[in-house]
């Protein structure tokens, strides 16, 4: 301690002496300083890592869905727009979203993505039920407006999930850049 006091002398009024710090407090201070130094290099992860498979699968599913709504509007009033002719799309959509949900569940801290995928599935299930029961009985303008609202709602779900995945991708990119 005497060496330290000599090296750390300053033109202070007390002749450059360091204040007395009890031995137990010195140890606590050193441990605290070491912990802060170690934790300073750590980053808190609040959401799951970016998953390129989920991202690509969402793009593919979005394209299929957009094409489906186009065909439904173009063919409204014909057998091609009847529910029976489109049941396969709804089944495939549900399988694909369920697969995405299962994949999202394998990542820790991915509750937001899971919730958004579930909302996407529920919105399409609601439109499917509407299509099954009422769409064919509506007047053309009302039916096309209903299809347009459903399309817009589904599109908003996709966009919300993409925004989250995009942010995850940026975080990953920034972490990789900072690590270099």
C-alpha positions as CSV (number, residue, x, y, z in Angstrom):
1,X,0.0,0.0,0.0
2,X,2.9,2.3,0.7
3,X,4.2,1.9,-2.9
4,X,0.7,2.7,-4.3
5,X,0.5,5.8,-2.2
6,X,3.9,7.0,-3.4
7,X,3.1,6.4,-7.0
8,X,-0.4,8.0,-6.8
9,X,0.8,11.1,-5.1
10,X,-1.0,14.2,-6.2
11,X,-0.8,17.9,-5.3
12,X,-3.8,17.5,-2.9
13,X,-3.8,19.3,0.4
14,X,-3.4,16.0,2.2
15,X,0.1,15.4,0.7
16,X,-1.1,12.9,-2.0
17,X,-2.3,10.3,0.5
18,X,-5.0,7.9,-0.6
19,X,-8.0,7.7,1.8
20,X,-8.1,4.7,4.1
21,X,-10.3,1.9,2.7
22,X,-11.0,-1.1,4.9
23,X,-9.7,-4.5,3.5
24,X,-13.2,-6.0,3.1
25,X,-14.4,-3.0,1.2
26,X,-11.3,-3.1,-1.1
27,X,-12.1,-6.7,-2.0
28,X,-15.8,-5.8,-2.7
29,X,-14.8,-2.9,-4.9
30,X,-12.3,-5.0,-6.9
31,X,-14.9,-7.7,-7.4
32,X,-17.5,-5.1,-8.5
33,X,-15.1,-3.5,-10.9
34,X,-14.2,-6.9,-12.4
35,X,-17.9,-7.8,-12.8
36,X,-18.7,-4.5,-14.5
37,X,-15.8,-5.0,-16.9
38,X,-16.9,-8.5,-17.7
39,X,-20.6,-7.6,-18.1
40,X,-19.7,-4.6,-20.2
41,X,-19.0,-6.8,-23.1
42,X,-22.3,-8.7,-22.9
43,X,-25.5,-7.9,-24.7
44,X,-28.9,-8.7,-23.5
45,X,-31.0,-10.8,-25.9
46,X,-34.7,-10.0,-25.5
47,X,-35.9,-11.8,-28.7
48,X,-34.9,-14.9,-30.6
49,X,-32.3,-14.9,-33.2
50,X,-33.1,-14.3,-36.9
51,X,-34.2,-17.5,-38.7
52,X,-33.7,-17.3,-42.5
53,X,-36.0,-20.3,-43.0
54,X,-38.9,-18.5,-41.4
55,X,-38.2,-15.4,-43.4
56,X,-38.1,-17.3,-46.7
57,X,-41.1,-19.4,-45.9
58,X,-43.1,-16.3,-45.0
59,X,-42.2,-14.7,-48.4
60,X,-43.3,-17.9,-50.2
61,X,-46.6,-18.1,-48.2
62,X,-47.3,-14.4,-48.8
63,X,-46.9,-14.8,-52.6
64,X,-49.3,-17.8,-52.6
65,X,-51.8,-15.9,-50.5
66,X,-51.6,-12.8,-52.7
67,X,-52.1,-15.0,-55.8
68,X,-55.0,-16.7,-54.1
69,X,-56.8,-13.4,-53.4
70,X,-56.2,-12.3,-57.0
71,X,-57.7,-15.5,-58.4
72,X,-60.6,-15.2,-55.9
73,X,-61.4,-11.7,-57.0
74,X,-61.0,-12.4,-60.7
75,X,-63.2,-15.5,-60.6
76,X,-65.9,-14.3,-58.2
77,X,-69.3,-15.5,-59.3
78,X,-67.9,-18.6,-61.0
79,X,-67.3,-22.1,-59.7
80,X,-63.6,-21.3,-59.4
81,X,-64.4,-18.9,-56.6
82,X,-66.7,-21.3,-54.6
83,X,-65.5,-22.6,-51.3
84,X,-65.2,-26.2,-52.4
85,X,-62.9,-25.2,-55.2
86,X,-60.6,-23.4,-52.8
87,X,-60.6,-25.7,-49.8
88,X,-57.2,-27.0,-50.7
89,X,-55.7,-23.5,-50.4
90,X,-57.0,-23.1,-46.8
91,X,-55.7,-26.5,-45.8
92,X,-52.3,-25.8,-47.2
93,X,-52.2,-22.4,-45.7
94,X,-52.9,-23.8,-42.2
95,X,-50.3,-26.5,-42.6
96,X,-47.6,-24.0,-43.7
97,X,-48.4,-21.6,-40.8
98,X,-48.5,-24.5,-38.3
99,X,-45.1,-25.6,-39.6
100,X,-43.8,-22.0,-39.1
101,X,-45.2,-21.9,-35.6
102,X,-43.5,-25.2,-34.8
103,X,-40.2,-23.9,-36.2
104,X,-40.5,-20.6,-34.3
105,X,-41.1,-22.6,-31.0
106,X,-37.7,-24.2,-31.2
107,X,-36.1,-20.8,-30.6
108,X,-36.0,-19.4,-27.1
109,X,-37.6,-15.9,-26.6
110,X,-39.6,-16.1,-29.8
111,X,-43.0,-15.5,-28.2
112,X,-43.7,-12.4,-30.3
113,X,-43.2,-14.2,-33.6
114,X,-45.3,-17.2,-32.5
115,X,-48.1,-14.8,-31.4
116,X,-48.0,-13.0,-34.7
117,X,-48.1,-16.3,-36.7
118,X,-51.1,-17.5,-34.6
119,X,-52.9,-14.2,-35.4
120,X,-52.2,-14.7,-39.1
121,X,-53.6,-18.2,-38.9
122,X,-56.7,-17.0,-37.0
123,X,-57.4,-14.2,-39.5
124,X,-57.2,-16.6,-42.4
125,X,-59.4,-19.1,-40.5
126,X,-62.0,-16.3,-40.0
127,X,-62.0,-15.5,-43.7
128,X,-62.2,-19.2,-44.5
129,X,-65.4,-19.5,-42.4
130,X,-66.8,-16.4,-44.0
131,X,-66.0,-17.9,-47.5
132,X,-67.6,-21.2,-46.5
133,X,-70.8,-19.6,-45.2
134,X,-71.5,-16.2,-46.8
135,X,-69.2,-15.1,-49.5
136,X,-71.1,-16.8,-52.3
137,X,-74.4,-15.4,-51.2
138,X,-73.2,-11.8,-51.1
139,X,-73.7,-9.2,-53.9
140,X,-70.7,-8.9,-56.0
141,X,-69.6,-5.5,-54.7
142,X,-70.0,-6.5,-51.1
143,X,-68.1,-9.8,-51.7
144,X,-65.2,-8.0,-53.4
145,X,-65.0,-5.5,-50.6
146,X,-65.0,-8.3,-48.1
147,X,-62.2,-10.0,-50.0
148,X,-60.3,-6.7,-50.1
149,X,-60.6,-6.2,-46.3
150,X,-59.4,-9.8,-45.7
151,X,-56.5,-9.4,-48.1
152,X,-55.5,-6.1,-46.4
153,X,-55.7,-7.7,-42.9
154,X,-53.7,-10.8,-43.9
155,X,-51.1,-8.5,-45.6
156,X,-50.7,-6.5,-42.4
157,X,-50.0,-9.7,-40.5
158,X,-47.3,-10.6,-42.9
159,X,-45.8,-7.2,-42.8
160,X,-45.7,-7.2,-38.9
161,X,-43.9,-10.5,-38.9
162,X,-41.5,-9.3,-41.6
163,X,-40.6,-6.2,-39.7
164,X,-39.8,-8.3,-36.6
165,X,-37.7,-10.7,-38.7
166,X,-36.0,-7.8,-40.4
167,X,-35.0,-6.3,-37.0
168,X,-33.7,-9.6,-35.8
169,X,-31.6,-9.8,-39.0
170,X,-30.2,-6.3,-38.3
171,X,-29.4,-7.2,-34.7
172,X,-27.6,-10.3,-35.9
173,X,-25.7,-8.3,-38.6
174,X,-24.7,-5.6,-36.0
175,X,-23.6,-8.2,-33.5
176,X,-21.4,-9.9,-36.2
177,X,-20.0,-6.5,-37.2
178,X,-19.2,-5.5,-33.6
179,X,-17.5,-8.9,-32.9
180,X,-15.0,-8.3,-35.7
